[in-house]
Every structure is written in structure tokens, then in C-alpha cells.
Amino acid sequence: MNSTYKIAAIGDRDSIAGFKAVGIKIFPVTSTEAARHQLKTLRDESEYAIVFITEPLIEEIEETIDEINSKILPAVIPIPDNRGSTGVAMERMRKTVEKAVGADILSEEKGEL
């Protein structure tokens, strides 16, 4: 088992360039297929504990991400792109929490159980 894991970011260059300044390895992609391939490559290398990926790509390769998230590592974390959030990250978090606790505790509607 690797004692020093890395962090990566996948997305369009403009959205992920800033991650490089804090030591995160960036993988700019220009297509959905390139993002899918890069994510699988990072998973197979077993060096990455966290992979940030922009929300628009999350929506396009959801089945690949679900497959990867069935394992412990890497954790795939949605991030907004340079145009802002699409709400995908919050929706995925809501579903994960609901699965873990058995109830939608992040619902925006008040008074529901």
C-alpha cells in the first residue's frame, strides 16, 4: 500500500489550472472520452487518493465514476468549472448521505422526515 498518495484534477485547462499552484497534478482534457480514459488511468496507477473532476464531465461519465467510487480509492470529488456550479456536486452528496443514513437530511424543503 502506498504511504504517500497524490491528488489530481481533471477538467478543462481554464477550470483546473489553479490547482497546479498548490501542488495538485492537473490533467487537462478536451473531451468526455479523454476524461474517462484519464480517470481510469489514475485509478489503475493506484497513486492517487483524491481526483477532483469538473461537474460537466461528472455528468457525462457518471457510470465510470460510480464504478470507481465502489472502491476505496481514489475518491472522485466533483468541482465546479470556471462557469460555476451546475448543482451536480450537491446532488451526488445528497444521494451519498441519504444512502449512508437512510434519509434525505440535506433536503431543502422544511418539515419533511
C-alpha positions as CSV (number, residue, x, y, z in Angstrom):
1,M,0.0,0.0,0.0
2,N,1.3,3.4,-0.9
3,S,2.2,5.6,2.0
4,T,2.2,8.9,0.0
5,Y,-0.8,9.4,-2.1
6,K,-1.2,12.1,-4.7
7,I,-4.1,14.4,-5.6
8,A,-5.2,15.1,-9.2
9,A,-7.6,17.4,-11.0
10,I,-9.3,16.6,-14.4
11,G,-11.2,19.1,-16.5
12,D,-10.8,21.8,-19.0
13,R,-7.5,23.7,-18.6
14,D,-9.1,27.0,-17.6
15,S,-11.0,25.4,-14.7
16,I,-8.2,23.3,-13.2
17,A,-5.0,25.4,-13.9
18,G,-5.1,27.0,-10.4
19,F,-4.7,23.6,-8.7
20,K,-1.2,23.3,-10.1
21,A,-0.1,26.2,-7.9
22,V,-0.9,24.2,-4.7
23,G,0.9,21.1,-5.9
24,I,-2.1,19.2,-7.3
25,K,-1.3,17.3,-10.6
26,I,-3.6,18.6,-13.3
27,F,-4.8,16.6,-16.3
28,P,-6.5,19.0,-18.8
29,V,-8.9,17.2,-21.2
30,T,-10.9,18.4,-24.1
31,S,-13.4,15.6,-24.5
32,T,-15.6,13.2,-22.5
33,E,-13.7,10.2,-23.8
34,A,-10.3,11.7,-22.8
35,A,-11.7,12.4,-19.3
36,R,-13.0,8.8,-18.9
37,H,-9.6,7.4,-20.1
38,Q,-7.6,9.7,-17.8
39,L,-9.8,8.8,-14.7
40,K,-9.3,5.1,-15.4
41,T,-5.6,5.6,-15.8
42,L,-5.3,7.4,-12.5
43,R,-7.3,4.6,-10.8
44,D,-5.1,1.9,-12.3
45,E,-1.9,3.7,-11.2
46,S,-3.0,3.4,-7.6
47,E,-1.1,6.5,-6.7
48,Y,-4.0,8.9,-6.3
49,A,-6.2,9.2,-3.2
50,I,-8.3,12.1,-4.5
51,V,-9.3,13.1,-8.0
52,F,-11.2,16.4,-8.5
53,I,-13.2,16.4,-11.7
54,T,-15.3,19.3,-13.1
55,E,-19.1,18.9,-12.8
56,P,-19.8,19.0,-16.6
57,L,-17.6,15.9,-17.0
58,I,-19.2,14.2,-14.0
59,E,-22.5,14.3,-15.8
60,E,-21.0,12.8,-18.9
61,I,-19.1,9.9,-17.3
62,E,-21.3,9.1,-14.4
63,E,-21.2,5.3,-14.9
64,T,-17.4,5.3,-14.9
65,I,-17.3,7.4,-11.7
66,D,-19.9,5.1,-10.0
67,E,-17.7,2.1,-10.8
68,I,-14.6,3.9,-9.4
69,N,-16.5,5.1,-6.3
70,S,-17.3,1.4,-5.5
71,K,-13.6,1.1,-4.4
72,I,-12.0,2.9,-1.5
73,L,-9.5,4.9,-3.6
74,P,-9.5,7.2,-5.4
75,A,-12.2,9.4,-4.1
76,V,-13.7,11.3,-7.0
77,I,-14.8,14.7,-5.9
78,P,-16.9,17.0,-8.2
79,I,-15.9,20.6,-8.5
80,P,-17.5,23.5,-10.4
81,D,-15.8,24.5,-13.6
82,N,-14.9,28.1,-14.5
83,R,-18.6,28.9,-15.4
84,G,-19.9,28.0,-11.9
85,S,-21.7,25.1,-10.3
86,T,-24.4,23.0,-12.0
87,G,-25.6,21.5,-8.8
88,V,-24.2,18.1,-9.6
89,A,-21.8,18.0,-6.6
90,M,-24.6,18.8,-4.1
91,E,-26.9,16.2,-5.7
92,R,-24.2,13.5,-5.5
93,M,-23.5,14.4,-1.9
94,R,-27.2,14.3,-1.1
95,K,-27.6,10.8,-2.5
96,T,-24.5,9.6,-0.7
97,V,-25.7,10.9,2.6
98,E,-29.2,9.5,2.1
99,K,-27.7,6.1,1.3
100,A,-25.5,6.3,4.4
101,V,-28.1,7.5,6.9
102,G,-31.3,6.2,5.3
103,A,-32.9,9.6,5.0
104,D,-32.6,12.7,2.9
105,I,-31.3,15.0,5.7
106,L,-29.9,17.6,3.1
107,S,-33.3,18.3,1.6
108,E,-34.0,22.0,1.1
109,E,-37.7,21.5,1.9
110,K,-38.5,22.1,5.6
111,G,-40.7,19.9,7.6
112,E,-40.0,16.6,5.8
113,L,-39.0,13.4,7.5
